[in-house]
């Protein structure tokens, strides 16, 4: 990692600079993602949602969201919106985010921590497996209200 030690932090507030950085990252994650600062602020204050970020010179260059929820079968978690700025890829930032999430899952007593990824994202798949995620024989089905 270019000799600089980077750390993962929980986003605790949303400055104008942070909002712009997140908007930029979401644009790289999805061409249809719509950034909403109020939604992000509500996520920051929600007990079940953690936005983890990595900074470079104060700017957010990587992010991931962890959502936890209780079910009759135990406390479960989901990893969503993992994004690293295209200029910072290959420096271990996504690995740092995922390793922190897996530690949090253990600390919080989660039964499982899931994520989904398209099979075509082979490098991402290898990264996920290298930090302990295991492929499952399942299909993901999605319902989109209003469509």
Protein Blocks (a to p, Z undefined) as FASTA:
>chain_A
ZZiacdddddfbdcfklmmmmmmmmmmmpmkbccdfklmmmmmmpmkbccddddeehiaf
bdcdddddddfkbccdddehiacdfklgonlmmmmmmmmmmmmmmmnopabdcddddfkl
mmlmmmmmmnopacdddddddddehZZ
